[in-house]
Amino acid sequence: MTYTQFIVQNARWLLVGFLLCLTSSYGQTYFISVFAGEIRNEFGLSNSAWGWIYSAGTMASALVMIWAGTLTDKFRVRRLAPIALVGLGLACLAMAAAPTALSLIFIIFALRFGGQGMSVHIAMVAMARWFHGTRGRALSIASLGNAAGNAILPFIFVSLMAYFSWRELWVFAAILSVVLVPLILSLLREERTPQSIAKTNYTLGMNGKHWSRSAMLRHWLFWVCLPFLLGPPIWITALFFQQVTLVEEKGWELIHFVALFPLMTLGSVAMNFLSGIAVDRWGAVRILPLLAIPFAVGFIALSLSPNLVWASFAMTIVGIGTGGQGPMIGAFWAESYGTQHLGAIKAAGAAVMVFGSAIGPGVSGILIDADITMKVQLIGYATYMTLTAALAYIGMRYARRLLATA
């Protein structure tokens, strides 16, 4: 089956994954961070104070995700997706009406839980469970929603700041979240449910068995790979969260920097398709550590960029890294631990990702207040990705022997 045939035959369900990932943008750091300057000014917050508020809300969402993510093992996407989108819309309205700095903790929690948390989680679990031999391609197409949101939404909303207040723009985001609910329900009139494939299409994990979440957490592979899996959410979140600070250091305009995001999306889209094909051909466990290469190269290139031309190259390379995350990491959980309890397992993985994104803003904010520039921090991010990828490679190489028994 060609890629085009696959998309045409499964367009209904693939579009659901795409739209959920796209709408998650309103709870993603790359979107929230474009309002960082306005929020800090209105509430009189320093970089570190805003960073810790963001981290506290994100951390809370990670903890709730450990429980809420298991709902995908019990309920259909048709039931869960509208609830997630309506909740995200209400969170956007809450941001529009934020009265105090303290309230931001609860608002960030709601945005992150509904956006980066549940919307993406529902989409990724659905793709991994609904599709098997074509799992990598399904995950890559759904992940394009993240890439599209990253490319267009920050630029559109920064441009609209010339005409609307930041609070009014959050009302627009709320409307855009909720209006998708009827479309999602229409697309899922014929849903490929977990229950409908339970008897025949479960994928086995290592040692040829179905892994529970508790068994996964006791297994060495999870802990060996954890530092590497934490890397992208920590440092990509830090980069986007501190983009205002970075452009100030470089002497660039924010509108010019966010205009580079479509280039990042081009790299992401290309890698989405390529990694989906690669996962279906070689398996995520074999190729996942290679994901560190574009992140490390992109971070170093951005740190050393003397102008926006060089920065465009750097952001394209970073985009290649972000494009590989959805297909590779999503398939990693299914390949290693099976799909029978995938919702619970992926919930732990999602919590790890959200937890990592909670660390980035707080750490980077403290470092900035300690006069450690973003240019220096980016070199550190690249070093971290390289070292943890080496550790993950060693673990995954041994794990391939366990997968041979599946």
C-alpha positions in Angstrom: 0.0 0.0 0.0 1.4 3.4 -1.0 1.4 6.3 1.4 -1.3 8.0 -0.6 -3.5 5.0 -0.6 -3.0 4.6 3.1 -4.1 8.2 3.7 -7.2 7.9 1.5 -8.4 4.7 3.0 -8.0 5.9 6.6 -8.6 9.6 6.1 -11.4 9.8 8.7 -9.4 8.5 11.6 -6.1 10.1 10.6 -7.8 13.5 10.5 -9.0 13.0 14.0 -5.4 12.5 15.2 -4.2 15.5 13.2 -6.9 17.8 14.5 -6.3 16.8 18.1 -2.6 17.5 17.8 -3.2 20.8 16.0 -5.6 22.0 18.7 -3.3 21.0 21.4 -1.2 24.0 20.3 -3.1 26.3 22.7 -1.7 24.3 25.6 1.8 24.0 24.1 4.8 26.1 25.1 5.5 27.4 21.6 2.1 29.1 21.7 1.8 30.2 25.3 5.3 31.6 25.3 4.5 34.3 22.6 2.5 36.0 25.3 5.3 35.8 27.9 6.3 39.4 27.6 2.7 40.7 28.1 2.0 38.3 31.0 5.3 39.2 32.8 4.6 42.9 32.3 1.0 42.8 33.4 1.7 40.8 36.6 5.2 42.2 37.3 7.0 38.8 37.1 10.7 38.2 36.6 12.0 35.5 34.3 12.4 33.0 37.1 9.1 33.8 38.7 7.2 33.3 35.5 9.3 30.2 34.8 8.4 28.6 38.2 4.7 29.5 37.8 4.8 27.7 34.5 6.7 24.8 35.9 4.3 24.4 38.9 1.2 24.3 36.6 2.9 21.9 34.2 4.1 19.6 37.0 0.6 19.4 38.4 -0.7 18.4 34.9 1.9 15.7 34.7 0.8 14.2 37.9 -2.9 14.2 36.9 -1.9 12.7 33.5 -0.7 9.5 35.3 -4.3 8.8 36.2 -6.2 10.5 33.4 -4.2 8.9 30.6 -5.5 5.5 31.6 -9.0 6.6 30.5 -8.0 5.8 26.9 -8.0 2.1 27.9 -11.6 2.4 29.0 -13.4 4.9 26.8 -13.7 5.6 23.2 -12.0 8.6 21.5 -15.5 9.8 20.6 -16.2 10.4 24.3 -12.8 11.6 25.5 -11.8 14.0 22.6 -14.8 16.4 23.0 -14.3 16.6 26.7 -10.6 17.4 26.2 -11.3 20.1 23.7 -14.0 21.7 25.7 -11.8 21.7 28.8 -9.0 23.3 26.7 -11.4 26.0 25.5 -12.4 26.8 29.1 -8.7 27.0 30.1 -8.2 29.5 27.2 -11.1 31.6 28.5 -9.6 31.4 32.0 -6.3 32.8 30.7 -8.2 35.6 29.0 -9.7 36.6 32.4 -6.7 35.8 34.6 -7.0 38.1 37.6 -3.8 37.6 39.5 -0.3 36.0 39.2 -1.3 33.2 41.6 -4.2 32.3 39.3 -1.8 31.6 36.5 -0.6 28.4 38.2 -4.1 26.9 37.9 -4.6 28.3 34.4 -1.3 26.9 33.2 -2.3 23.6 34.7 -5.5 23.5 32.8 -3.9 24.6 29.5 -1.1 22.1 29.7 -3.4 19.2 30.9 -5.9 19.8 28.1 -3.4 20.6 25.4 0.0 19.0 25.7 -1.5 16.4 28.0 -4.8 14.8 27.0 -5.3 16.1 23.4 -1.9 14.7 22.3 -2.2 11.6 24.4 -5.6 10.7 23.0 -4.4 11.1 19.5 -1.2 9.1 19.9 -2.8 6.2 21.8 -5.5 6.0 19.1 -3.0 5.9 16.3 -0.8 3.4 18.0 -3.7 1.1 18.8 -5.8 1.5 15.7 -2.9 0.8 13.3 -0.3 -1.9 13.4 1.8 -2.7 10.4 1.3 1.0 9.4 1.6 2.4 13.0 4.6 4.6 12.2 2.9 6.2 9.3 -0.3 6.8 11.3 1.7 8.4 14.1 3.6 10.6 11.7 0.4 11.9 10.1 -1.2 12.7 13.4 2.0 14.4 14.6 1.8 16.8 11.6 -0.9 18.6 13.6 1.7 19.6 16.1 4.0 20.7 13.2 1.2 22.7 11.6 0.3 24.4 14.8 3.9 25.3 15.5 4.3 26.8 12.0 1.2 29.0 11.7 -0.4 29.7 15.1 2.5 31.7 16.8 3.0 33.8 13.7 -0.7 34.5 13.3 -1.3 35.4 16.9 1.9 37.6 17.2 0.7 39.4 14.1 -2.8 39.9 15.6 -1.2 41.5 18.7 -1.0 44.7 16.6 -4.8 44.8 16.6 -6.0 42.9 19.7 -5.0 42.7 23.3 -3.4 39.5 24.5 -6.5 38.7 26.5 -8.8 39.0 23.5 -6.5 36.6 21.6 -7.0 33.9 24.2 -10.8 34.3 23.7 -10.1 33.5 20.0 -8.1 30.4 21.0 -11.0 29.2 23.1 -13.5 29.5 20.2 -11.2 27.7 17.9 -10.8 24.8 20.4 -14.5 24.3 20.9 -15.7 24.6 17.3 -13.8 21.4 16.4 -16.0 19.3 18.6 -18.9 18.8 16.1 -16.3 17.9 13.4 -14.6 15.3 15.6 -18.0 13.8 16.5 -18.9 13.6 12.8 -15.6 12.0 11.8 -16.0 9.4 14.6 -19.5 8.2 13.6 -17.7 5.0 12.7 -14.9 4.8 15.2 -12.2 2.2 15.2 -12.4 1.5 19.0 -10.0 -0.3 21.2 -12.8 -2.7 22.1 -13.4 -3.7 18.5 -9.8 -4.9 18.0 -9.2 -6.3 21.4 -9.3 -9.9 20.6 -7.2 -10.0 17.5 -4.9 -7.1 17.1 -3.0 -6.5 20.3 0.7 -6.2 19.7 3.0 -8.1 22.1 6.0 -6.4 23.8 9.4 -7.7 25.0 9.6 -11.3 26.0 6.4 -11.9 23.9 4.0 -10.6 26.6 1.6 -7.9 27.5 3.2 -5.4 29.9 1.3 -3.6 32.6 2.4 -0.1 33.6 3.7 -1.3 37.0 5.8 -4.0 35.2 7.2 -1.4 32.8 8.1 0.9 35.8 10.0 -2.0 37.3 11.9 -2.8 34.2 15.4 -1.5 33.6 14.8 -0.3 30.0 12.4 2.4 31.1 14.9 3.9 33.5 17.9 3.6 31.1 15.9 5.5 28.4 14.2 8.0 30.8 17.0 10.7 30.7 17.0 10.6 26.9 13.2 10.7 26.7 13.1 13.7 29.1 15.6 15.6 26.9 13.5 16.9 24.1 10.6 18.2 26.2 12.9 19.8 28.7 15.1 21.7 26.2 12.6 22.4 23.4 10.2 23.8 26.0 13.1 25.9 27.5 13.9 27.2 24.0 10.4 28.2 23.1 9.6 29.5 26.6 12.7 31.8 26.6 12.4 32.8 22.9 11.7 36.4 23.9 14.9 36.4 25.9 16.8 34.7 23.1 15.8 37.3 20.5 16.7 40.1 22.9 20.2 38.7 23.4 20.6 38.3 19.6 19.1 41.7 18.8 16.4 40.3 16.7 12.7 41.1 16.5 10.2 38.5 17.9 8.0 38.7 14.8 11.0 37.9 12.6 12.0 35.0 14.8 8.6 33.4 14.9 8.5 33.9 11.1 11.1 31.1 11.0 8.8 28.6 12.5 7.4 27.5 9.1 11.0 26.5 8.2 11.1 24.5 11.4 7.8 22.9 10.3 9.3 22.0 6.9 12.0 20.0 8.7 9.4 18.5 11.0 7.1 17.5 8.2 9.9 15.9 6.2 11.1 14.0 9.3 7.5 13.0 10.2 7.1 11.1 7.0 10.6 9.7 6.9 10.5 8.5 10.5 7.1 6.9 10.0 8.4 4.9 7.1 11.6 4.1 9.1 9.6 2.9 12.1 7.5 0.6 10.0 10.6 -0.8 8.3 13.2 -1.1 11.1 11.3 -0.5 14.4 11.5 2.4 16.8 13.8 0.6 19.3 16.5 0.4 16.6 16.5 4.0 15.4 15.2 6.1 18.4 18.7 7.2 19.8 19.5 8.8 16.4 16.9 11.4 17.3 19.6 13.2 19.4 21.6 14.2 16.3 19.3 16.9 14.9 18.6 18.3 18.3 22.3 18.6 19.2 23.2 20.1 15.8 20.3 22.5 15.9 20.9 23.7 19.4 24.6 24.4 18.7 23.8 26.1 15.3 21.2 28.3 17.0 23.6 29.3 19.7 26.3 30.3 17.2 23.9 32.0 14.7 25.0 35.6 14.0 21.9 36.4 12.1 18.4 35.2 11.2 19.7 33.5 8.0 21.8 31.2 10.1 19.0 30.9 12.6 16.7 29.7 9.8 19.1 26.8 9.2 19.3 26.0 12.9 15.5 26.0 13.4 15.1 23.7 10.4 17.4 21.2 11.9 15.6 21.5 15.3 12.4 20.9 13.4 13.8 17.6 12.0 14.3 16.5 15.6 10.8 17.5 16.7 9.3 15.8 13.7 10.8 12.4 14.7 9.4 12.5 18.2 5.8 11.5 17.6 6.3 8.5 15.4 9.5 7.2 17.1 8.5 7.7 20.8 4.9 6.7 20.2 6.0 3.5 18.5 8.6 2.8 21.2 6.0 2.3 23.9 3.9 0.0 21.7 6.9 -2.1 20.4 8.6 -2.5 23.8 5.6 -3.1 26.1 2.7 -4.1 23.8 -0.7 -2.5 23.2 -3.1 -4.2 25.6 -2.4 -1.7 28.4 -1.1 1.0 26.1 -3.2 3.8 27.5 -1.8 3.3 31.0 1.7 2.9 29.7 1.5 5.9 27.4 0.0 7.9 30.2 3.2 7.3 32.2 5.2 8.3 29.1 3.0 11.4 28.6 3.6 12.3 32.2 7.3 12.0 31.7 7.1 14.4 28.7 4.9 16.9 30.6 7.2 16.6 33.6 10.2 17.3 31.4 8.4 20.4 29.9 7.8 21.6 33.5 11.6 21.4 34.3 12.7 23.5 31.3 11.2 26.9 32.1 12.2 26.8 35.7 15.8 25.8 35.1 16.3 28.1 32.2 14.7 31.0 34.1 17.1 30.5 37.0 20.1 30.3 34.7 19.0 33.5 33.0 18.7 35.3 36.3 22.1 34.0 37.1 23.4 35.7 33.9 23.9 32.5 32.0 22.7 33.5 28.5 20.5 31.4 26.3 23.5 31.1 23.9 25.5 29.3 26.5 22.5 27.2 27.7 21.9 25.9 24.1 25.4 24.4 24.1 24.5 22.6 27.4 21.3 21.3 25.9 23.2 19.8 23.0 25.7 18.1 25.4 22.9 16.6 27.4 21.1 15.1 24.3 24.4 13.5 23.1 25.3 11.9 26.4 21.8 10.5 27.2 21.3 9.2 23.7 24.5 7.2 24.1 23.1 5.6 27.3 19.7 4.9 25.6 21.5 3.3 22.6 23.2 0.8 24.9 19.9 -0.1 26.6 17.9 -0.4 23.4 20.6 -2.5 21.7 20.2 -5.1 24.5 16.4 -4.7 24.4 16.3 -5.8 20.8 17.2 -9.3 21.9 14.1 -9.3 24.2 11.9 -8.1 21.3 13.2 -11.1 19.2 11.1 -13.3 21.4 7.9 -11.4 20.9 
